[in-house]
Amino acid sequence: MGEAMKFLAVLATIILIAGFIGTLSLTGKGDDDYSSSTKRNVINLTLMYVGLVVALTFGIGLYIAL
């Protein structure tokens, strides 16, 4: 294995460990506003999906027509 590969392997390992430690540190913290923001998030996601379906339907129809 060349020097560059060793360096990249060490760098990837460091990033992996840092991500693991960061994930573990966040698991203990709860979100107090989670239940109140869930309804708003569901409404926003639903509106985005509806808009996406309309846009895709229009785009596919336009593609088929041309």
PyMOL commands that set and color helices and strands:
alter all, ss='L'
color gray80, all
select helices_A, chain A and resi 3-27+34-65
alter helices_A, ss='H'
color red, helices_A
deselect
rebuild
show_as cartoon
